[in-house]
């Protein structure tokens, strides 16, 4: 893993592998992510705070910058604003519980998308590869099921065209259910993919979040998100009237 204070400027046209700059106060988390991504052919540079990240963003010219909502010295929102004054590099914001407000502010400041923190390689890798190649990530930016539309990159949900504000965990839960529309997903799968946990004893938490999500979406009769008793949940695509 590359962790310079400063580095010679790199010409992006001559680089043979994508580079991700990760700005996060948790050095162990950076090392873990770097180890996983470097096995996929991605170069990773790390910065412990926003000030050093700004220096490296200019010196290294990474293909993607990933900043934690917990960034220090220069906060994540101010970092995004500073980068946007001179560069169009994709900036991802790593968010967890309690970071919904930072997510909204960072997106308004010009952040490209929000991703879950702790970070997940399957979520980050396509974005980094797409930025390096100049192509599309292969994932759909907009997911639509019935009257519900979810914009992954803008961290936005609309129901019948009206914006519905969701807390981060409910957004991730809806995203997972929509990606698996018309398929039953187990509580264990939801805990693993949304909560990043294998602790099935905590699955009662899911029921609470599903209930809140239904209320926010106006799914008062449980027609959109159905409970499959003893198994899990299924988000159902509404059928057009005959």
N, C-alpha and C positions, 0 to 999 in steps of 0.2 A: 504494500500500500504506500502511496506517495503522501507525505505529510510535510511539505516544505513551508517555510515562512514566506519566502518569495521564490520565484522560479523564472527562467527565461521564457519569453513569450513563445508560444507554440503556434505554428501556422496550421490552422485546422484543415487545410487542403492536403497536407502531407501526413497527417496522423492516420495510422492504419487500424486503430481500435478506438471505440467510443470512450469518452472520459466523463465521469461523474464527479462533481465536487460536492462533498457532504459537509455541511456546517451543523455541528451538533455538540453540545457540551459533554455528552456521554461518549468518552473515547472508546470504551469497550463496545458500545453499540456500533460505532464506526468501523472498528476492526472486524466485528462479526459480519457486517454487511459487505465490507471490502473483500473478505475472504470468500464469501459466496459469489459475489459478482465477478471477481477476477477469474474464478473457475469458468465463467461464461464469456470471458474475453473482454471484460470491461475494466478499464483503468479507473482507479478510485483515488481521489485526493481528499484529505480530511482537514477541517479547520475547527478549532474549539469554540470560536465565537464569531460574531458578525463582522468585526473589524478585520480579522485575519482572512475571513472568507471573501471580503471585498477585494483585498489585495490579490488573493489567489484567483479570483474570478477574472481580474484583468490580466494577470500574468500568464495563467494557464489556458485561458479561453476554453473552458470545458464545454461539452455538448449539452449538458444538463446540470443545473444546480439544485441540490436538495437541501432545504434549510428546516431546522426544527422550529416549532412554535415556541420552544423554550430557549431560543437563542439569546445570548447575553452580549454585553458591551454595546453592540448595535442590535436591536431587536429585529425579529423576522419581518415585520411590516415595513420598518424603516429600511431594512436591507433590500427588500423588493423595490421600494421607491428609488433607492440609490442605483440599483442595477438598471432599472428601466430608464434612467436618464441617458444612458449611453449604449445599452445592449438589448438585443431581442432574445437572448438565450432563454430557453424554457426554465422556469423556476418553480419547483415543486415545494409545497409546504407540508411538512410532516406533523400531523395532528393526532391528538388523543382525546380522552374524555376531558371536558372543560375548556376545549380550545375552539369552540364554535365561533366565538366573537373574533378571535385572531384570524380564523379562516375567512370570515366575511371581509374583514379589513384587508387582508393580504390579497384576496382575489380582486377587490376593488382597486388595490394599488398596482395590479398587473401580474400577480402570480398566475401561473398556467393552470395548476390543478392542486388539489389536496390529496395526500396519500396517508395511509394509516401509519402511525408510529406506535410500537416498534415496526420497523420497515419489513416489507415482504418482497422478496426477489421476484416472484411471478407478477407482481403488480408493477415494479419499477423497471424490470428488464425490457419489456416491449417499448416503453416510453424512451428509454435511453437509446436503444437500437434505432428507433424511428427518427429521433433527433439527429443521430449520426449519419443515417442514410438519406435524410431529407424526405423520407416517405411517411406513410401512415402506420400507426402502431398495430394495425390489424384488429384492434378492439373497437367496438362501436362507441362513439362519443355520446350518442343519444339513444337511450333505451325507451321504448314506448310499449305500454301494455294498457289497452283500453284508453281511458282518459288520463292515465298517469304517464308523464314523460320525465325521465331522469337524465340530466346532463352530467356525465361523470366528471368532465374536466372543469366545468363551471361550478360544481358542487351545488346544483340547483334542482329542485323538483317542482313540477307544475301539475296541477290537477284541473282538467278542463281549461287549460290556459292560464290559470291563476297560480302564482308562486306560493308554495307551501314551505315554510321554514322548518327543517328537521334538525334535531341534535345529531351530532356526528354518528353516534352508534345506531340511531334509527335510520340515518341515511345509508350506512353500510349494510344494515339488515335489509332494507328495501332493495338496495343494489344487488345483493346476493340473491334475493328471491326473484327479482326481475331477470337476472341472468339465467335462472333456472325455471323460468315461467312454465307452468303446466306440468312441472315435475315435483314430486314430493321430496322434500329434503328433511332429513332427520334432525332432531335436536342436537345430536352429537356433531353432525356436519356443520350446523350453524355455529355451535360453540367453537369449532375448530377454525372455520373460515372467517367468522365475523369477530369473535372474541379472541381468536388466536390462542385458544385454550382447549385442553383435552379433558378438563374436569367436568364430567357429565353430571356431577352432583349439583352444579350451579345452573342447570338448565331451567329452573323455575324463573330465573332472570329473564329468559327469552319470552316467557308468557307475558310478563309485565311490559316488555318493549313492544311486543306484537300488539298488545291492547292499546298502547299509546299511539303506535303507528297507524292502526286502523282508525282511531279517532281523528288523527290529523288528516288522513286521506279521505275522511267521510265515509269510510267502509263500515257503517253502523250495523249492517246485517251480516257481516263476515262473508260477503260474496266474493270479494277480491282476494283476500288472504284467508284461506280455509284451513281449519284445524283438522289434521288427520290423526284421530285419536290413537294414542299409544305409539305414534311414530314421529310426527313433526308437523310441517306446514306445507301448503302448496299455494302459490300465487297463480290465479286462474285468469286466462285471457277471456274477456267477455265475448260471448257469441252474438253476432248480429241477429236481430229479430227476423223470423221467417216471413 
